[in-house]
Amino acid sequence: MIDLILLAILFALVFYWWDARRCHEIVVQHCQRECEKSELQLLDSTVSRQRLWLRRNENGQVEFCRFYVFEFCGDNESRYQGYVVLLGRRIAETSMEAWRLPRD
């Protein structure tokens, strides 16, 4: 019986790790698209999960809700911050700090 419990715990940990990696990839791709639309540069190594909690989706089902922050630059001098909220594997919210474009 204890073997089954340990196996279930191991399976849950592997599944969580795999799901967390996939969600991180989704957020990085989303941030890259948002930065490209605004002609900004995403600083890839700055995308990181800050919080994780459970939240109900629009159907009333409980899903993981993840809060990621990232940094980007528009003028190669200043860094700005944004965030993405991921509910399950769907983007629920995105926000990017106001930035200044360089003057010609």
DSSP file (Angstrom, degrees, kcal/mol; ACC not computed):
  #  RESIDUE AA STRUCTURE BP1 BP2  ACC     N-H-->O    O-->H-N    N-H-->O    O-->H-N    TCO  KAPPA ALPHA  PHI   PSI    X-CA   Y-CA   Z-CA
    1    1 A M     >        0   0    0      0, 0.0     4,-1.8     0, 0.0     3,-0.2   0.000 360.0 360.0 360.0 -42.1    0.0    0.0    0.0
    2    2 A I  H  >  +     0   0    0      1,-0.2     4,-2.5     2,-0.2     5,-0.2   0.844 360.0  58.1 -65.0 -31.7    2.8    2.4    0.9
    3    3 A D  H  > S+     0   0    0      1,-0.2     4,-2.4     2,-0.2    -1,-0.2   0.893 104.9  49.8 -64.1 -39.6    4.4    1.7   -2.5
    4    4 A L  H  > S+     0   0    0      2,-0.2     4,-2.4     1,-0.2    -1,-0.2   0.887 110.7  49.6 -66.3 -38.6    1.2    2.8   -4.3
    5    5 A I  H  X S+     0   0    0     -4,-1.8     4,-2.4     2,-0.2    -2,-0.2   0.936 112.6  46.8 -65.4 -46.0    1.1    6.0   -2.3
    6    6 A L  H  X S+     0   0    0     -4,-2.5     4,-2.5     1,-0.2    -2,-0.2   0.890 112.5  50.4 -63.2 -39.0    4.8    6.8   -3.1
    7    7 A L  H  X S+     0   0    0     -4,-2.4     4,-2.5     2,-0.2    -1,-0.2   0.896 110.4  49.5 -65.4 -40.6    4.2    6.0   -6.7
    8    8 A A  H  X S+     0   0    0     -4,-2.4     4,-2.4     2,-0.2    -2,-0.2   0.895 111.6  48.8 -65.3 -40.2    1.2    8.3   -6.8
    9    9 A I  H  X S+     0   0    0     -4,-2.4     4,-2.3     2,-0.2    -2,-0.2   0.916 112.1  48.7 -65.0 -43.2    3.2   11.1   -5.1
   10   10 A L  H  X S+     0   0    0     -4,-2.5     4,-2.4     2,-0.2    -2,-0.2   0.919 111.5  49.5 -62.7 -43.8    6.0   10.6   -7.6
   11   11 A F  H  X S+     0   0    0     -4,-2.5     4,-2.6     1,-0.2    -2,-0.2   0.911 110.5  50.7 -60.6 -43.7    3.6   10.7  -10.5
   12   12 A A  H  X S+     0   0    0     -4,-2.4     4,-2.5     1,-0.2    -2,-0.2   0.898 110.8  48.8 -62.9 -41.1    2.0   13.9   -9.2
   13   13 A L  H  X S+     0   0    0     -4,-2.3     4,-2.4     2,-0.2    -2,-0.2   0.912 112.5  47.3 -65.8 -42.5    5.4   15.6   -8.9
   14   14 A V  H  X S+     0   0    0     -4,-2.4     4,-2.6     2,-0.2    -2,-0.2   0.918 113.0  49.3 -65.2 -42.9    6.5   14.6  -12.4
   15   15 A F  H  X S+     0   0    0     -4,-2.6     4,-2.8     2,-0.2     5,-0.2   0.921 111.3  49.3 -62.0 -44.0    3.1   15.8  -13.8
   16   16 A Y  H  X S+     0   0    0     -4,-2.5     4,-2.7     2,-0.2    -2,-0.2   0.924 111.7  48.8 -62.0 -43.9    3.4   19.1  -11.9
   17   17 A W  H  X S+     0   0    0     -4,-2.4     4,-2.2     2,-0.2    -2,-0.2   0.938 113.4  46.7 -61.3 -46.9    7.0   19.6  -13.2
   18   18 A W  H  X S+     0   0    0     -4,-2.6     4,-2.1     1,-0.2    -2,-0.2   0.914 114.1  47.6 -61.4 -44.2    5.9   18.8  -16.8
   19   19 A D  H  X S+     0   0    0     -4,-2.8     4,-2.5     1,-0.2    -1,-0.2   0.891 110.4  52.1 -64.9 -40.9    2.9   21.1  -16.6
   20   20 A A  H  X S+     0   0    0     -4,-2.7     4,-2.1    -5,-0.2    -1,-0.2   0.894 109.7  49.3 -64.3 -39.9    5.0   24.0  -15.1
   21   21 A R  H  X S+     0   0    0     -4,-2.2     4,-2.0     2,-0.2    -2,-0.2   0.923 111.8  48.4 -64.2 -44.0    7.5   23.7  -17.9
   22   22 A R  H  X S+     0   0    0     -4,-2.1     4,-2.1     1,-0.2    -2,-0.2   0.908 111.1  50.1 -63.6 -42.5    4.7   23.8  -20.6
   23   23 A C  H  X S+     0   0    0     -4,-2.5     4,-2.3     1,-0.2    -1,-0.2   0.889 108.3  53.2 -64.2 -38.7    3.0   26.8  -18.9
   24   24 A H  H  X S+     0   0    0     -4,-2.1     4,-2.5     1,-0.2    -1,-0.2   0.913 108.5  50.3 -62.1 -41.7    6.4   28.6  -18.9
   25   25 A E  H  X S+     0   0    0     -4,-2.0     4,-2.4     2,-0.2    -2,-0.2   0.901 109.0  51.8 -62.5 -41.1    6.8   28.0  -22.6
   26   26 A I  H  X S+     0   0    0     -4,-2.1     4,-2.2     1,-0.2    -2,-0.2   0.921 111.7  46.7 -60.6 -44.4    3.3   29.3  -23.3
   27   27 A V  H  X S+     0   0    0     -4,-2.3     4,-2.8     2,-0.2     5,-0.2   0.908 111.0  50.9 -67.4 -42.4    4.0   32.5  -21.3
   28   28 A V  H  X S+     0   0    0     -4,-2.5     4,-2.4     2,-0.2    -1,-0.2   0.930 111.9  47.6 -61.4 -45.0    7.4   33.1  -23.0
   29   29 A Q  H  X S+     0   0    0     -4,-2.4     4,-2.2     2,-0.2    -1,-0.2   0.906 112.8  49.1 -62.2 -41.7    5.8   32.7  -26.5
   30   30 A H  H  X S+     0   0    0     -4,-2.2     4,-2.5     2,-0.2    -2,-0.2   0.926 111.5  48.7 -63.5 -44.8    2.9   35.1  -25.5
   31   31 A C  H  X S+     0   0    0     -4,-2.8     4,-2.5     1,-0.2     5,-0.2   0.887 109.7  52.5 -63.5 -38.9    5.4   37.7  -24.2
   32   32 A Q  H  X S+     0   0    0     -4,-2.4     4,-2.4    -5,-0.2    -1,-0.2   0.923 110.5  47.5 -62.7 -43.9    7.5   37.4  -27.4
   33   33 A R  H  X S+     0   0    0     -4,-2.2     4,-2.3     2,-0.2    -2,-0.2   0.924 112.4  49.1 -62.9 -44.4    4.4   38.0  -29.5
   34   34 A E  H  X S+     0   0    0     -4,-2.5     4,-1.3     1,-0.2    -2,-0.2   0.906 113.3  46.6 -63.3 -41.4    3.3   41.0  -27.4
   35   35 A C  H  <>S+     0   0    0     -4,-2.5     5,-3.2     1,-0.2     4,-0.3   0.893 110.9  52.0 -68.4 -39.1    6.7   42.5  -27.5
   36   36 A E  H ><5S+     0   0    0     -4,-2.4     3,-1.1     3,-0.2    -2,-0.2   0.894 106.1  54.7 -63.6 -39.2    7.0   42.0  -31.3
   37   37 A K  H 3<5S+     0   0    0     -4,-2.3    -1,-0.2     1,-0.3    -2,-0.2   0.862 114.9  39.8 -61.4 -34.7    3.7   43.7  -31.9
   38   38 A S  T 3<5S-     0   0    0     -4,-1.3    -1,-0.3    -5,-0.2    -2,-0.2   0.319 115.0-115.2 -97.1   7.4    4.9   46.7  -30.0
   39   39 A E  T < 5S+     0   0    0     -3,-1.1     2,-0.3    -4,-0.3    -3,-0.2   0.918  71.1 135.2  57.5  47.1    8.4   46.6  -31.5
   40   40 A L      < -     0   0    0     -5,-3.2     2,-0.6    -8,-0.1    -1,-0.2  -0.749  56.7-116.3-117.5 166.8   10.0   45.9  -28.2
   41   41 A Q  E     -A   73   0A   0     32,-2.9    32,-2.2    -2,-0.3     2,-0.4  -0.928  21.3-144.0-109.5 121.1   12.7   43.4  -27.1
   42   42 A L  E     -A   72   0A   0     -2,-0.6     2,-1.2    30,-0.2    30,-0.2  -0.666  10.2-139.5 -79.4 132.6   11.7   40.7  -24.6
   43   43 A L  E >   -A   71   0A   0     28,-2.5     3,-2.3    -2,-0.4    28,-0.5  -0.779  21.1-163.0 -92.0  93.6   14.5   39.9  -22.2
   44   44 A D  E >  S+     0   0A   0     -2,-1.2     3,-1.7     1,-0.3    -1,-0.2   0.802  79.8  58.7 -51.8 -43.1   13.8   36.1  -22.2
   45   45 A S  E 3  S+     0   0A   0      1,-0.3    -1,-0.3    -3,-0.1    -2,-0.0   0.569  96.0  66.4 -69.9  -5.0   15.7   35.1  -19.1
   46   46 A T  E <   +     0   0A   0     -3,-2.3     2,-0.6    25,-0.2    -1,-0.3   0.559  68.8 108.5 -93.5  -7.1   13.5   37.5  -17.0
   47   47 A V  E <   +     0   0A   0     -3,-1.7     2,-0.3    -4,-0.3    23,-0.2  -0.585  47.7 155.6 -72.8 114.7   10.2   35.5  -17.5
   48   48 A S  E     -A   69   0A   0     21,-2.4    21,-2.4    -2,-0.6     2,-0.4  -0.998  46.0-115.2-145.5 146.2    9.6   33.9  -14.1
   49   49 A R  E     +A   68   0A   0     -2,-0.3    19,-0.3    19,-0.2     3,-0.1  -0.645  29.2 175.5 -79.8 131.4    6.7   32.7  -12.1
   50   50 A Q  E     +     0   0A   0     17,-3.6     2,-0.3    -2,-0.4    18,-0.2   0.760  61.9  16.2-104.4 -35.6    6.1   34.7   -8.9
   51   51 A R  E     -A   67   0A   0     16,-1.4    16,-2.1     2,-0.0     2,-0.3  -0.963  52.8-167.5-141.9 156.6    3.0   33.2   -7.5
   52   52 A L  E     +A   66   0A   0     -2,-0.3     2,-0.3    14,-0.2    14,-0.2  -0.978  22.6 147.1-144.7 129.3    0.8   30.0   -7.8
   53   53 A W  E     -A   65   0A   0     12,-2.2    12,-3.5    -2,-0.3     2,-0.4  -0.946  45.4 -97.3-151.8 171.4   -2.7   29.5   -6.4
   54   54 A L  E     +A   64   0A   0     -2,-0.3     2,-0.3    10,-0.2    10,-0.2  -0.784  43.2 167.4 -96.3 140.1   -5.9   27.8   -7.1
   55   55 A R  E     -A   63   0A   0      8,-2.6     8,-2.8    -2,-0.4     2,-0.3  -0.993  34.8-110.9-150.2 149.5   -8.8   29.7   -8.8
   56   56 A R  E     -A   62   0A   0     -2,-0.3     6,-0.2     6,-0.2     2,-0.1  -0.619  29.7-142.4 -82.8 140.8  -12.1   28.8  -10.5
   57   57 A N    >   -     0   0    0      4,-2.6     3,-1.8    -2,-0.3    -1,-0.1  -0.214  41.1 -81.2 -87.9-173.1  -12.4   29.3  -14.2
   58   58 A E  T 3  S+     0   0    0      1,-0.3    -2,-0.0     2,-0.1    -1,-0.0   0.697 131.4  53.6 -66.5 -17.8  -15.5   30.5  -16.0
   59   59 A N  T 3  S-     0   0    0      2,-0.1    -1,-0.3     0, 0.0     3,-0.1   0.390 119.4-108.1 -94.5   2.1  -17.0   26.9  -15.8
   60   60 A G  S <  S+     0   0    0     -3,-1.8     2,-0.2     1,-0.3    -2,-0.1   0.485  74.6 137.0  85.8   3.1  -16.5   26.7  -12.1
   61   61 A Q        -     0   0    0      1,-0.1    -4,-2.6    -5,-0.0     2,-0.4  -0.602  57.4-117.5 -83.7 144.7  -13.7   24.2  -12.3
   62   62 A V  E     +A   56   0A   0     -2,-0.2     2,-0.3    -6,-0.2    -6,-0.2  -0.684  43.1 166.7 -83.5 129.5  -10.6   24.7  -10.0
   63   63 A E  E     -A   55   0A   0     -8,-2.8    -8,-2.6    -2,-0.4     2,-0.3  -0.922  41.8 -91.5-136.4 161.5   -7.4   25.3  -11.9
   64   64 A F  E     -A   54   0A   0     -2,-0.3    24,-3.0   -10,-0.2     2,-0.5  -0.570  35.9-157.2 -70.6 136.7   -3.9   26.5  -11.2
   65   65 A C  E     -AB  53  87A   0    -12,-3.5   -12,-2.2    -2,-0.3     2,-0.4  -0.983  10.6-167.1-116.7 125.5   -3.5   30.2  -11.6
   66   66 A R  E     -AB  52  86A   0     20,-3.0    20,-2.9    -2,-0.5     2,-0.6  -0.919  11.9-153.6-119.3 139.2    0.0   31.4  -12.2
   67   67 A F  E     -AB  51  85A   0    -16,-2.1   -17,-3.6    -2,-0.4   -16,-1.4  -0.953  18.5-176.3-113.6 116.8    1.4   34.9  -12.0
   68   68 A Y  E     -AB  49  84A   0     16,-3.0    16,-2.4    -2,-0.6     2,-0.3  -0.866   9.6-159.4-112.8 145.5    4.5   35.6  -14.2
   69   69 A V  E     +AB  48  83A   0    -21,-2.4   -21,-2.4    -2,-0.3     2,-0.3  -0.900  13.6 175.9-117.6 154.3    6.6   38.7  -14.5
   70   70 A F  E     - B   0  82A   0     12,-2.2    12,-2.5    -2,-0.3     2,-0.3  -0.965  19.9-133.2-149.9 163.8    8.9   39.6  -17.4
   71   71 A E  E     +AB  43  81A   0    -28,-0.5   -28,-2.5    -2,-0.3     2,-0.3  -0.915  22.1 173.5-122.3 150.6   11.1   42.5  -18.5
   72   72 A F  E     -AB  42  80A   0      8,-2.2     8,-3.0    -2,-0.3     2,-0.3  -0.942  14.8-148.1-145.8 165.0   11.4   44.2  -21.8
   73   73 A C  E     -A   41   0A   0    -32,-2.2   -32,-2.9    -2,-0.3     6,-0.1  -0.980  13.6-176.9-138.4 152.8   13.2   47.1  -23.3
   74   74 A G  S    S+     0   0    0      4,-0.5    -1,-0.1    -2,-0.3     5,-0.1   0.592  88.7  32.1-118.7 -21.6   12.4   49.5  -26.1
   75   75 A D  S    S-     0   0    0      3,-0.4     4,-0.1    26,-0.1   -35,-0.0   0.249 100.9-115.2-123.9  11.1   15.5   51.7  -26.3
   76   76 A N  S    S+     0   0    0      2,-0.3     3,-0.1     1,-0.1    -3,-0.0   0.603 105.9  66.5  62.1  13.1   18.3   49.3  -25.3
   77   77 A E  S    S+     0   0    0      1,-0.3     2,-0.3     0, 0.0    -1,-0.1   0.649  90.4  52.2-123.1 -48.6   18.9   51.4  -22.2
   78   78 A S        -     0   0    0     22,-0.1    -4,-0.5     0, 0.0    -3,-0.4  -0.719  66.5-145.2-100.3 144.2   15.8   51.2  -19.9
   79   79 A R        -     0   0    0     -2,-0.3     2,-0.3    -6,-0.1    -6,-0.2  -0.878  15.8-169.5-106.9 139.6   14.2   48.1  -18.6
   80   80 A Y  E     -B   72   0A   0     -8,-3.0    -8,-2.2    -2,-0.4     2,-0.4  -0.865  12.4-132.3-125.5 160.4   10.4   47.9  -18.1
   81   81 A Q  E     +B   71   0A   0     -2,-0.3    16,-2.4   -10,-0.2     2,-0.3  -0.864  22.6 170.4-118.9 148.0    8.3   45.3  -16.4
   82   82 A G  E     -BC  70  96A   0    -12,-2.5   -12,-2.2    -2,-0.4     2,-0.3  -0.879  15.5-144.8-139.5 173.4    5.1   43.5  -17.4
   83   83 A Y  E     -BC  69  95A   0     12,-2.7    12,-2.5    -2,-0.3     2,-0.4  -0.979   3.6-158.2-143.5 158.9    3.1   40.6  -16.1
   84   84 A V  E     -BC  68  94A   0    -16,-2.4   -16,-3.0    -2,-0.3     2,-0.5  -0.999   8.1-152.8-134.8 134.5    1.0   37.7  -17.3
   85   85 A V  E     -BC  67  93A   0      8,-2.8     7,-3.2    -2,-0.4     8,-1.5  -0.954  13.3-164.0-108.0 124.5   -1.7   35.8  -15.4
   86   86 A L  E     -BC  66  91A   0    -20,-2.9   -20,-3.0    -2,-0.5     2,-0.7  -0.940   5.8-166.4-111.9 121.3   -2.2   32.2  -16.7
   87   87 A L  E >  S-BC  65  90A   0      3,-2.8     3,-2.0    -2,-0.5     2,-0.7  -0.926  73.2 -40.7-108.6 111.3   -5.3   30.4  -15.7
   88   88 A G  T 3  S-     0   0    0    -24,-3.0   -22,-0.1    -2,-0.7    -2,-0.1  -0.643 123.9 -34.7  67.8-115.5   -4.9   26.7  -16.5
   89   89 A R  T 3  S+     0   0    0     -2,-0.7     2,-0.4     2,-0.1    -1,-0.2   0.076 120.3  97.5-121.1  21.6   -3.1   27.0  -19.8
   90   90 A R  E <  S-C   87   0A   0     -3,-2.0    -3,-2.8     0, 0.0     2,-0.5  -0.897  78.6-115.9-113.5 141.2   -5.0   30.1  -21.0
   91   91 A I  E     +C   86   0A   0     -2,-0.4    -5,-0.2    -5,-0.2     3,-0.1  -0.623  34.1 174.9 -72.2 120.7   -3.8   33.7  -20.8
   92   92 A A  E     +     0   0A   0     -7,-3.2     2,-0.3    -2,-0.5    -6,-0.2   0.755  63.7   1.0 -97.5 -31.4   -6.2   35.5  -18.5
   93   93 A E  E     -C   85   0A   0     -8,-1.5    -8,-2.8     2,-0.0     2,-0.4  -0.985  54.9-171.1-159.7 145.0   -4.5   38.9  -18.3
   94   94 A T  E     +C   84   0A   0     -2,-0.3     2,-0.4   -10,-0.2   -10,-0.2  -0.998   8.5 176.3-138.7 138.6   -1.4   40.7  -19.6
   95   95 A S  E     -C   83   0A   0    -12,-2.5   -12,-2.7    -2,-0.4     2,-0.4  -0.996   9.1-166.4-143.9 138.4   -0.1   44.1  -18.6
   96   96 A M  E     -C   82   0A   0     -2,-0.4   -14,-0.2   -14,-0.2     3,-0.1  -0.990  28.3-115.6-126.4 131.4    3.0   45.9  -19.8
   97   97 A E        -     0   0    0    -16,-2.4     2,-0.1    -2,-0.4   -17,-0.0  -0.255  44.0 -92.8 -58.7 146.4    4.4   49.0  -18.0
   98   98 A A        -     0   0    0      1,-0.0     2,-0.3   -18,-0.0   -17,-0.1  -0.383  49.9-168.0 -62.6 139.1    4.4   52.2  -20.0
   99   99 A W        -     0   0    0     -3,-0.1     2,-0.5   -19,-0.1   -26,-0.0  -0.882  18.1-123.0-129.0 160.5    7.6   52.7  -21.9
  100  100 A R        -     0   0    0     -2,-0.3   -26,-0.1     3,-0.0   -22,-0.1  -0.885  18.8-138.8-106.8 133.9    9.1   55.6  -23.7
  101  101 A L        -     0   0    0     -2,-0.5   -26,-0.1     1,-0.1     2,-0.1  -0.657  33.5-101.2 -84.5 145.3   10.2   55.4  -27.3
  102  102 A P        -     0   0    0      0, 0.0     2,-0.3     0, 0.0    -1,-0.1  -0.378  35.1-124.0 -66.0 143.9   13.5   57.0  -28.3
  103  103 A R              0   0    0      1,-0.1    -3,-0.0    -2,-0.1     0, 0.0  -0.687 360.0 360.0 -88.7 141.7   13.2   60.4  -29.9
  104  104 A D              0   0    0     -2,-0.3    -1,-0.1     0, 0.0     0, 0.0   0.443 360.0 360.0 -85.8 360.0   14.8   60.9  -33.3
